[in-house]
Amino acid sequence: MAARSRAPKPATPANYKGFVAGVFSGIAKLTVGHPFDTIKVRLQTTDSTRFSGPLQCVSQTIRNEGVRGLYKGATPPLVGWMFMDSIMMGSLTVYRRLLAEHVFTHLPAYGHGLAGILAGSTVSFIAAPVEHIKARLQIQYSAAKSGRLYSGPLDCLRKIYAHHGVRGVYTGLSATLLFRSFFFFWWGSYDILSGVLRDKTSLSTPAVNFWAGGLSAQVFWITSYPSDVVKQRIMTDPLGGGLGDGESRFGKGRGAWARAARAVYRDAGGWRGFWRGFVPCFLRAFPANAMALLTFEGIMRTLP
């Protein structure tokens, strides 16, 4: 028997609230999570000869680049995540309502998961270029701007577009769509965990949002992490051409994902390569997303 939905069903005129609350969710997520994300991306895109693990990566980054090095590439997600979370959370609210009204009598946990897949696909067309630019900035290791190929996000976007057009800017879109299909597990588990915490504990509503948000994000990353590693490899692969950043290893179009996956397996010593950088990602998942969901649900309750 399908489980009864734990989330309130918003009325049609309130759909705007998800888009507004998503902006604040994105700000909270970036503030807490970006340093963890920088370490994750650096571990995902290098082999073990550069960094032995997350602690060495953190210490080298701070020693060579200062604390600001942990926030490299933060400008694109600061703008992008506000917009991305607005689209993701707003569209999630709409998809939940549509599924509840037209497919299910009571939206079950897997219905929330289906809404998550739809929202993930929707936001991928914004997330792919934002994450692409962010990743290329995060793997610039020089502390001096003169030693970097890109001086900042706009310069990175301008150079990629000038030499590779819109297709170059959207490098990794297919990998992003695949990665975000795992939102099924995030939003399905968020509904289940929210219901359990409400029914089995005396936690306040904000506390339920916090704990369910953090735990469901960890469920998401456990299921999706290998696909994220491959996505990051594709997004940091040299584009070549007039950019002068090297020769592409994986190429474009069909087959690029499989070639990148084989490279991860080969370069990192087998299946362990698909979990390289998982520790900082897992540590980041709880606080960043717990705060994001706490913020989102709080704003949703306060908006008229």
C-alpha positions as CSV (number, residue, x, y, z in Angstrom):
1,M,0.0,0.0,0.0
2,A,1.4,3.4,-0.9
3,A,2.4,5.5,2.0
4,R,0.5,8.7,2.6
5,S,2.4,11.9,1.8
6,R,3.8,13.7,4.8
7,A,4.3,17.0,3.0
8,P,1.5,19.5,2.9
9,K,-0.1,20.0,-0.6
10,P,0.3,23.6,-1.6
11,A,-2.5,25.4,-3.3
12,T,-2.0,26.6,-6.8
13,P,-1.6,30.3,-6.0
14,A,1.2,29.5,-3.5
15,N,3.5,28.0,-6.2
16,Y,5.6,31.1,-6.2
17,K,6.7,30.5,-2.7
18,G,9.0,27.6,-3.7
19,F,10.9,29.8,-6.1
20,V,11.4,32.6,-3.6
21,A,12.3,30.2,-0.7
22,G,14.8,28.4,-3.1
23,V,16.8,31.6,-3.4
24,F,17.5,31.7,0.4
25,S,18.1,28.0,0.3
26,G,20.9,28.5,-2.2
27,I,22.6,31.2,-0.1
28,A,22.6,29.0,3.0
29,K,24.0,26.0,1.0
30,L,26.9,27.9,-0.5
31,T,27.9,29.6,2.8
32,V,28.2,26.4,4.7
33,G,29.2,24.0,1.9
34,H,31.6,25.6,-0.6
35,P,34.9,24.9,1.2
36,F,33.9,21.2,1.4
37,D,33.0,21.3,-2.3
38,T,36.4,22.7,-3.3
39,I,38.2,19.9,-1.6
40,K,35.9,17.3,-3.1
41,V,36.4,18.6,-6.6
42,R,40.2,18.8,-6.2
43,L,40.3,15.2,-4.9
44,Q,38.0,14.0,-7.7
45,T,40.0,15.5,-10.5
46,T,43.6,14.6,-9.4
47,D,45.3,11.3,-8.7
48,S,46.6,10.2,-5.4
49,T,50.1,11.5,-6.1
50,R,49.0,15.1,-5.6
51,F,46.9,14.7,-2.4
52,S,47.0,11.7,-0.1
53,G,43.6,12.6,1.3
54,P,41.2,15.4,2.3
55,L,43.2,16.6,5.2
56,Q,46.4,17.1,3.1
57,C,44.3,18.8,0.4
58,V,42.9,21.2,3.0
59,S,46.3,22.0,4.5
60,Q,48.0,22.5,1.2
61,T,45.2,24.7,-0.1
62,I,45.4,26.9,3.0
63,R,49.2,27.0,3.1
64,N,49.6,27.8,-0.6
65,E,46.5,29.9,-1.3
66,G,45.1,31.0,2.0
67,V,41.6,30.4,3.4
68,R,40.3,32.2,0.3
69,G,41.5,29.3,-1.7
70,L,38.7,27.2,-0.2
71,Y,36.2,29.6,-1.7
72,K,37.7,29.6,-5.2
73,G,34.9,29.4,-7.8
74,A,32.4,30.6,-5.2
75,T,31.0,33.5,-7.3
76,P,29.3,31.3,-9.9
77,P,27.4,29.2,-7.4
78,L,26.6,32.2,-5.2
79,V,24.7,33.6,-8.1
80,G,24.0,30.2,-9.7
81,W,22.8,28.4,-6.6
82,M,20.4,31.1,-5.7
83,F,18.9,30.8,-9.2
84,M,19.4,27.0,-9.3
85,D,17.8,26.4,-5.9
86,S,15.0,28.7,-6.9
87,I,14.3,26.7,-10.0
88,M,14.8,23.4,-8.3
89,M,12.7,24.0,-5.2
90,G,10.1,25.9,-7.1
91,S,9.7,23.3,-9.8
92,L,9.7,20.5,-7.2
93,T,6.8,22.2,-5.5
94,V,4.9,22.4,-8.8
95,Y,5.7,18.8,-9.8
96,R,4.6,17.6,-6.4
97,R,1.3,19.4,-6.8
98,L,0.7,18.1,-10.3
99,L,1.5,14.5,-9.4
100,A,-0.8,14.7,-6.3
101,E,-3.6,16.2,-8.4
102,H,-3.3,14.1,-11.5
103,V,-1.5,10.8,-10.8
104,F,-1.8,9.9,-7.1
105,T,-4.7,10.3,-4.6
106,H,-2.1,10.8,-1.8
107,L,1.5,11.5,-2.9
108,P,3.6,8.6,-1.7
109,A,7.4,8.7,-1.0
110,Y,8.2,7.5,-4.5
111,G,5.9,10.2,-5.9
112,H,8.2,12.7,-4.1
113,G,11.1,10.9,-5.8
114,L,9.5,11.2,-9.2
115,A,9.0,14.9,-8.6
116,G,12.7,15.1,-7.6
117,I,13.7,13.5,-11.0
118,L,11.6,16.0,-12.9
119,A,13.0,19.0,-10.8
120,G,16.5,17.7,-11.3
121,S,16.1,17.5,-15.0
122,T,14.6,21.0,-15.1
123,V,17.4,22.6,-13.2
124,S,20.2,20.7,-15.0
125,F,20.0,23.1,-17.9
126,I,21.0,25.9,-15.5
127,A,23.3,23.8,-13.3
128,A,25.5,22.4,-16.0
129,P,27.2,25.6,-17.1
130,V,27.4,26.9,-13.5
131,E,29.0,23.8,-12.3
132,H,31.3,23.6,-15.4
133,I,32.7,27.1,-14.7
134,K,33.0,26.4,-11.0
135,A,34.9,23.2,-11.5
136,R,37.4,24.8,-13.9
137,L,38.1,27.6,-11.5
138,Q,38.4,25.2,-8.5
139,I,41.3,23.2,-10.2
140,Q,43.4,26.3,-10.8
141,Y,46.1,25.8,-8.2
142,S,48.2,28.9,-8.6
143,A,47.8,31.5,-5.8
144,A,48.8,34.3,-8.3
145,K,46.3,35.3,-10.9
146,S,49.0,35.6,-13.4
147,G,49.5,31.9,-13.2
148,R,45.9,31.0,-14.0
149,L,44.3,30.5,-17.3
150,Y,41.1,32.1,-16.1
151,S,41.1,35.3,-14.0
152,G,37.5,34.7,-12.8
153,P,34.1,33.3,-13.8
154,L,33.2,35.8,-16.4
155,D,36.7,35.5,-18.0
156,C,36.3,31.7,-18.0
157,L,32.8,31.9,-19.6
158,R,34.0,34.4,-22.2
159,K,37.0,32.3,-23.2
160,I,35.1,29.0,-23.4
161,Y,32.3,30.6,-25.4
162,A,34.8,32.4,-27.8
163,H,36.6,29.1,-28.7
164,H,33.9,26.5,-28.3
165,G,30.5,28.3,-28.4
166,V,27.4,27.3,-26.4
167,R,28.3,23.6,-26.7
168,G,31.5,24.2,-24.9
169,V,29.8,26.1,-22.1
170,Y,27.4,23.2,-21.7
171,T,30.2,20.6,-21.5
172,G,28.9,17.9,-19.1
173,L,25.2,18.5,-19.6
174,S,24.4,14.8,-20.2
175,A,26.4,13.8,-17.2
176,T,24.6,16.4,-15.2
177,L,21.2,15.0,-16.2
178,L,22.3,11.5,-15.2
179,F,23.7,12.7,-11.9
180,R,20.5,14.7,-11.0
181,S,18.2,11.7,-11.8
182,F,19.4,10.5,-8.3
183,F,17.3,13.2,-6.8
184,F,14.7,10.4,-6.7
185,F,16.5,9.1,-3.6
186,W,16.9,12.6,-2.0
187,W,13.3,13.7,-2.1
188,G,11.8,10.2,-1.6
189,S,13.9,9.8,1.6
190,Y,13.2,13.3,2.7
191,D,9.5,12.6,2.8
192,I,10.0,9.3,4.6
193,L,12.4,10.8,7.2
194,S,10.2,13.8,7.8
195,G,7.3,11.5,8.5
196,V,9.3,9.3,10.9
197,L,10.7,12.2,12.8
198,R,7.3,13.8,13.2
199,D,5.6,10.6,14.3
200,K,8.3,9.1,16.5
201,T,10.0,12.1,18.1
202,S,8.9,15.3,19.8
203,L,11.2,17.5,17.6
204,S,9.9,20.9,16.5
205,T,9.0,21.4,12.9
206,P,12.3,23.4,12.2
207,A,14.3,20.6,13.8
208,V,12.5,18.0,11.7
209,N,13.4,20.0,8.6
210,F,17.0,20.2,9.7
211,W,17.5,16.6,10.5
212,A,15.5,15.2,7.5
213,G,17.2,17.6,5.2
214,G,20.7,16.6,6.3
215,L,20.1,12.9,6.4
216,S,18.3,12.7,3.1
217,A,21.1,14.6,1.4
218,Q,23.5,11.9,2.7
219,V,21.2,9.2,1.2
220,F,21.4,11.1,-2.1
221,W,25.2,11.3,-2.1
222,I,25.7,7.7,-1.2
223,T,23.6,6.7,-4.2
224,S,24.9,9.3,-6.7
225,Y,28.5,9.9,-5.8
226,P,30.2,7.7,-8.5
227,S,28.2,9.5,-11.2
228,D,29.4,12.9,-9.8
229,V,33.0,11.8,-10.0
230,V,32.6,11.0,-13.7
231,K,30.7,14.3,-14.3
232,Q,33.6,16.3,-12.7
233,R,36.2,14.5,-14.9
234,I,34.2,15.5,-18.0
235,M,33.8,19.1,-16.8
236,T,37.5,19.5,-16.1
237,D,38.7,17.7,-19.2
238,P,40.8,20.1,-21.4
239,L,38.7,21.6,-24.1
240,G,41.7,22.2,-26.4
241,G,41.6,24.4,-29.5
242,G,42.4,28.1,-29.0
243,L,42.1,27.8,-25.2
244,G,45.5,26.2,-25.0
245,D,44.6,24.2,-21.9
246,G,45.8,20.9,-23.3
247,E,44.3,18.0,-25.3
248,S,40.9,16.5,-24.5
249,R,41.1,13.0,-23.1
250,F,37.4,12.1,-23.5
251,G,36.2,13.9,-26.6
252,K,32.7,15.1,-27.1
253,G,29.3,13.5,-27.7
254,R,28.4,9.9,-27.3
255,G,31.0,7.8,-25.6
256,A,32.5,10.6,-23.6
257,W,30.9,9.5,-20.3
258,A,32.1,5.9,-20.8
259,R,35.6,7.0,-21.6
260,A,35.7,9.3,-18.5
261,A,34.4,6.4,-16.3
262,R,37.1,4.1,-17.7
263,A,39.7,6.8,-16.9
264,V,38.5,7.1,-13.3
265,Y,38.8,3.3,-12.9
266,R,42.2,3.2,-14.6
267,D,43.8,6.3,-13.0
268,A,42.6,5.7,-9.4
269,G,43.3,2.0,-9.1
270,G,39.9,0.5,-9.6
271,W,36.5,1.0,-8.0
272,R,38.0,3.1,-5.2
273,G,38.5,5.9,-7.8
274,F,34.7,6.4,-8.0
275,W,34.7,7.2,-4.2
276,R,37.7,9.5,-4.2
277,G,36.8,12.7,-2.4
278,F,33.7,11.1,-0.8
279,V,34.7,12.0,2.8
280,P,34.5,15.9,2.4
281,C,31.4,15.5,0.2
282,F,29.7,13.4,2.9
283,L,30.8,15.7,5.7
284,R,29.5,18.7,3.7
285,A,26.2,17.0,2.8
286,F,24.6,17.1,6.2
287,P,25.3,20.7,7.4
288,A,25.0,22.4,4.0
289,N,21.7,20.7,3.1
290,A,20.3,20.7,6.6
291,M,20.7,24.5,6.7
292,A,19.3,24.7,3.1
293,L,16.2,22.7,3.9
294,L,15.7,24.4,7.3
295,T,15.9,27.8,5.5
296,F,13.6,26.7,2.6
297,E,10.9,25.2,4.8
298,G,11.0,28.2,7.2
299,I,10.6,30.7,4.3
300,M,7.8,28.6,2.9
301,R,6.0,28.9,6.2
302,T,6.4,32.6,6.5
303,L,5.5,33.7,3.0
304,P,1.9,34.7,2.5
